[in-house]
Amino acid sequence: MASLGYYLLLAAFVVCAYAAAISVAGARRRSRALIESGIGAFYLLAAIMAVASAVIVYSFVIGDYSIRYVQRYSDSVQPMFYKLTSYWGGLDGSIMFWVSLLSVFGSAAIYVNRERHRELIPYVVTVISVVEMFFLFLMIVHNNPFQTYLTERPTDGTGLNPLLQNFYMAIHPPTMYLGFVGLTIPYAFGMAALITGYLDDSWLRAVRRWTMISWLFLSIGLGLGMIWAYEELGWGGYWMWDPVENAGLLPWFTATAFLHSVMVQERRGMLRVWNVCLVITTFFLTIFGTFMTRSGVVQSVHAFGDDPELARLFTMFMVTTVVVSFGFVIYRLPLLRARNELDSWLSREAAFLVNNWILLFSAFFVLFATMFPTLSEAVRGERLTVGPPFFNQWMLPIGLTLLLLTGIGPLLAWRKSTVENLRDSFLIPVTLGVVTAVAVAALGVRVWTSGICFALSAFVVGTIGQEFWRGARVRQRATGTDVFTALVGLVARNKRRYGGYVVHLGMVLIFFGFAGEGFKQKEEAQLKPGQQVKVGSFVVRHDALSITDDGQKQMITAHVTVLRDGKPFAEMYPAKWIFRKHEESPTTEVAINRGFAQDVYLVLATFDAATQTASIAVDINPLVNWVWMGFGLLALGIGIALLPDAVFSFATAPLPANAATTALIFLAVVLSQGVALAQDTIPAIFRSPLERQVAGEIMCNCGGCRLSVSDCGMMNCHGKSGQMGKIQQYIAEGKDHDAILATFVREHGGYDVLMQPPNRGFNRVAWLLPYVVAVIALLGVAFTARRWSRHETAAPDAAPIDRELDARLEDELRNLD
Amino acid sequence: MSNKAANGKAAKIALTFVVLAAAFGVLLYSSLGESLQYYKYVDEVMAEPAAWHGKNLQVHGTVVPNSIGKKDNTLEYRFDIQRNGKVLRAYYTGVVPDTFKADSEVVLTGRLDDTGFHATEMTAKCPSKYDAAPLTPGSRPSGGA
């Protein structure tokens, strides 16, 4: 198996080299056949990488421990789900995963654009192939995932680090890679445009969507990483400016800048050099981030390998990239001259420019501070470090300024804003911001940075709300429909713009959550059973310590009661798990009670089984969940921007031609949830209805499937049989439904054993959400149906009152999408 | 656009850039002062301990076996860290990382005085997925320092 995999990698390298060379030849000779051959070779590369991926995954599944990579990152008792995700568990595999993803992404980008941008495609193939060649070369000479043990063949693996056997950690790296890999596509198109000299704005149109998709993945990847750190590492926070985190943030800054400045180029023909440079910088930062964290150049608490050979190879690649890319930019400078100049600083393009500078400065600052230890060692021969406070000190004002700009930008007109439209558009948002600021001050908020953040958030929300409202009113007047249809139509006509506003709203929520950090309370205490500690308005009482074992791990669970203002608030079960073979590093199982206002976050820090003593770290984290909700809204916004036009046809079409289909799709989406719940996938034999019900509500603890006991498909799943035995035992003991669930929660030490969260407190939100969505969707269908069934109303008001706004809006509608 | 105008514009942009860069450079440099921490190994510090008194310091070393002491019913720890035979007494109050134990590598942040090192923060080198402990002969050596 191993040699097959290795030969596939060699073949991939050869195919890649062929694709790069033949494409250049085809472009120079203007030979269609050669170009097609290059494209075909690139598709072949994707196929080869898919087979190679299948080989390594197969090796993980059958446990071929003669392959070093498989031996180091899996073992026989590991759940199937984590055996699959071990593919990207280590450096060698993640490089291969990267190459595979890039080949698939690249194939898709080439396939979509091969007719539309025929002149660019050969060089796009070349650029992506050269990038692929570098990583393939790296694997072949240095990080071969198919390397085998020459002499003694181990019988079992060492297993994936327990910290990484977490659902979020399994999906965080691929999301991150999708973002990184996706940003190679804009770079390839940008370079192709530079090489060919076709530097009109068509290459921008080709990469707009790809950049948005990559940005989405990058953002979600960052979010998932934060959730993982929050839930798994147990230090009570989610971001500590570690080099690994920063590596993901750097390209995010520049990609964000690009998404904004690209609008200035489309609309005004300015910033053309700037945009090319941003694309190149973003790509460079994705490579640099990988280099920084994997080569030991920057020391991190994550203790990534110290690998000078890897560092040398990466440096060569990066230097070449920079020299060649910016060399082409300089060579093509005459073609990149701006078509317009900045008319006024009171214009939207100026706001975008400032936004770009700040984002770029953020990237530069984070890069500088992350590299500071390395830099200081090189310059002064002495290792100096800067901690998270230094980052916060700088990023706090930067972040707040960006938030302010988020509110200002949309209110400014293109070219030049007049005093009247400034007064007109700023009135409501500024009032909202000021009112919030006064309210915050009146309530006696101690943390002034958080206070400013709240006020700015209100300002931005005011801006966005006003944009939606005014736009909808204008459209309503113009089309004579109801406000709701007008709103949907408005978004549909301008998906990028209004999707962007939803993203901004997501950012506001994220900042709102960040502001909560200012009110964080922290306490650590050593408690004997019955003792308690007071943190803010909460009292945390340690009741007992229990030790259980499930075969894979030993679980030490503290039973804790939390009281608020003297009343019972929650029962919580922070725990420590000690996995077999990883006794030296127990994992901390944090107990979190989530809420809109705050999370109560408990960590069992140390314990003494003999005296039942537990030291418990208590964190009260206000507003944390708003950060996660913000990420959700952000994804929704990008989703809106990316939706195909057809989805909105019902609201934009003059006649409801597609009405029936749209309504059906709507209903299908709404109903699908019920259908999914009603399905019974695996038939199982249950002795009583109660047993079937409970089995459907308890999570199978084989660790990876995340299915209920009744749905787990593994035939001989030890987790399933154990849980089933317990269920039958409890039923035999005469316990009722609630008592059985309560017993499971107590024994397991957390609510995560239940398929669905119990119906109370914040958990109600999780329950309510599908219903809320369903109701909104139904209302939507009803509104639209009403509109269709109504006869054409009288012609809209001939003279719109708000002429200027109307003109401005229509002007923008025409040009933006 | 005439060449002269273009030059004038380029000069303006360059000037703006230089002024901004200088301003931020100065700001950056001055704000570094308080947050700078020296990153040193135990033996480097112990070569001349008096020189380090009162400075923001990160000390990197390994925990000496059997040196960890904990006051009953508190989270106050006292232990020794060492490197290349030089030993430093350290104090820390709070929750220690899971990996804090004999012979584990730690980085302490805090200040040094005559009684020893008073740490406000403790980071244990946390195991990374990219660097699983090599338990079998022949695999690549682990990273870290």
Boltz contact constraints between the chains, C-beta under 6 A:
constraints:
  - contact:
      token1: [A, 72]
      token2: [B, 132]
      max_distance: 6.0
  - contact:
      token1: [A, 89]
      token2: [B, 129]
      max_distance: 6.0
  - contact:
      token1: [A, 91]
      token2: [B, 130]
      max_distance: 6.0
  - contact:
      token1: [A, 154]
      token2: [B, 136]
      max_distance: 6.0
  - contact:
      token1: [A, 158]
      token2: [B, 135]
      max_distance: 6.0
  - contact:
      token1: [A, 161]
      token2: [B, 127]
      max_distance: 6.0
  - contact:
      token1: [A, 161]
      token2: [B, 129]
      max_distance: 6.0
  - contact:
      token1: [A, 164]
      token2: [B, 129]
      max_distance: 6.0
  - contact:
      token1: [A, 296]
      token2: [B, 143]
      max_distance: 6.0
  - contact:
      token1: [A, 301]
      token2: [B, 123]
      max_distance: 6.0
  - contact:
      token1: [A, 301]
      token2: [B, 126]
      max_distance: 6.0
  - contact:
      token1: [A, 302]
      token2: [B, 128]
      max_distance: 6.0
  - contact:
      token1: [A, 303]
      token2: [B, 125]
      max_distance: 6.0
  - contact:
      token1: [A, 303]
      token2: [B, 128]
      max_distance: 6.0
  - contact:
      token1: [A, 303]
      token2: [B, 131]
      max_distance: 6.0
  - contact:
      token1: [A, 303]
      token2: [B, 143]
      max_distance: 6.0
  - contact:
      token1: [A, 303]
      token2: [B, 144]
      max_distance: 6.0
  - contact:
      token1: [A, 304]
      token2: [B, 128]
      max_distance: 6.0
  - contact:
      token1: [A, 304]
      token2: [B, 130]
      max_distance: 6.0
  - contact:
      token1: [A, 304]
      token2: [B, 143]
      max_distance: 6.0
  - contact:
      token1: [A, 305]
      token2: [B, 131]
      max_distance: 6.0
  - contact:
      token1: [A, 305]
      token2: [B, 143]
      max_distance: 6.0
  - contact:
      token1: [A, 306]
      token2: [B, 143]
      max_distance: 6.0
  - contact:
      token1: [A, 383]
      token2: [B, 39]
      max_distance: 6.0
  - contact:
      token1: [A, 384]
      token2: [B, 36]
      max_distance: 6.0
  - contact:
      token1: [A, 384]
      token2: [B, 38]
      max_distance: 6.0
  - contact:
      token1: [A, 385]
      token2: [B, 37]
      max_distance: 6.0
  - contact:
      token1: [A, 385]
      token2: [B, 39]
      max_distance: 6.0
  - contact:
      token1: [A, 385]
      token2: [B, 58]
      max_distance: 6.0
  - contact:
      token1: [A, 386]
      token2: [B, 35]
      max_distance: 6.0
  - contact:
      token1: [A, 389]
      token2: [B, 35]
      max_distance: 6.0
  - contact:
      token1: [A, 390]
      token2: [B, 35]
      max_distance: 6.0
  - contact:
      token1: [A, 524]
      token2: [B, 75]
      max_distance: 6.0
  - contact:
      token1: [A, 524]
      token2: [B, 94]
      max_distance: 6.0
  - contact:
      token1: [A, 524]
      token2: [B, 95]
      max_distance: 6.0
  - contact:
      token1: [A, 526]
      token2: [B, 73]
      max_distance: 6.0
  - contact:
      token1: [A, 526]
      token2: [B, 75]
      max_distance: 6.0
  - contact:
      token1: [A, 585]
      token2: [B, 98]
      max_distance: 6.0
  - contact:
      token1: [A, 585]
      token2: [B, 99]
      max_distance: 6.0
  - contact:
      token1: [A, 586]
      token2: [B, 98]
      max_distance: 6.0
  - contact:
      token1: [A, 605]
      token2: [B, 95]
      max_distance: 6.0
  - contact:
      token1: [A, 615]
      token2: [B, 75]
      max_distance: 6.0
  - contact:
      token1: [A, 617]
      token2: [B, 95]
      max_distance: 6.0
